[in-house]
Amino acid sequence: MVLLENDSFLTELTRLFQKCRTSGSVVITLKKYDGRTKPVPRKGHSESFEPVDNKCLIRASDGKKKISTVVTTKEVIKFQMAYSNLLRAHMDGLKKKDKKSKSKKTKATQ
């Protein structure tokens, strides 16, 4: 997985969306990131670790290529605005939901 800067992450995410426009999907995950690169030790070896500030780890994958970035609290507003504009621009490829399942339920109940 490639850890990128915020701006380069957004450009790579745009490329992933364009690549998967006709077929395929892009999976995006967000989670709280405390800055640790090693797993938390088990019970007997407690290590006191306090994160300096809250961070968010954002990952994106198309199944073959994986990219990620870390957003700090200072950069959240700027990143969120750019990220939301990017999502709005690429949400036109969503499939419409069929209403056939509703009509099948009504026939089954009668």
QUIDACOR-V360527 format. One record per pair of residues at least 4 apart in sequence whose ideal C-beta (glycine too) atoms are under 7 Angstrom apart, sorted by the first residue. I is the first residue (numbers start at 1). J is the second residue. If there is no record, write none. Layout:
i = {I;I}
j = {J;J}
This chain:
i = {1;1;2;2;2;3;3;4;4;4;4;4;5;5;6;6;6;6;6;7;8;9;9;9;10;10;10;10;11;12;12;13;13;13;13;14;14;15;16;16;16;16;16;17;17;17;19;20;20;20;20;21;24;26;26;27;28;28;29;30;30;31;32;32;33;33;33;33;34;35;35;36;41;41;41;53;53;54;55;55;55;56;57;57;58;58;58;59;59;60;61;61;71;71;71;75;76;77;78;79;80;81;82;83;84;85;86;87;99;100;101;102;103;104;105;106}
j = {66;68;66;67;68;68;69;8;9;12;67;69;9;69;10;69;71;75;79;11;12;13;67;69;14;82;83;86;15;16;67;17;60;67;86;18;86;19;20;26;60;62;65;21;26;90;62;24;25;26;62;93;62;60;62;61;58;60;59;56;58;57;54;56;55;56;57;70;51;51;55;49;45;46;47;72;73;73;70;71;72;71;68;70;68;69;71;66;68;67;65;66;75;76;79;79;80;81;82;83;84;85;86;87;88;89;90;91;103;104;105;106;107;108;109;110}
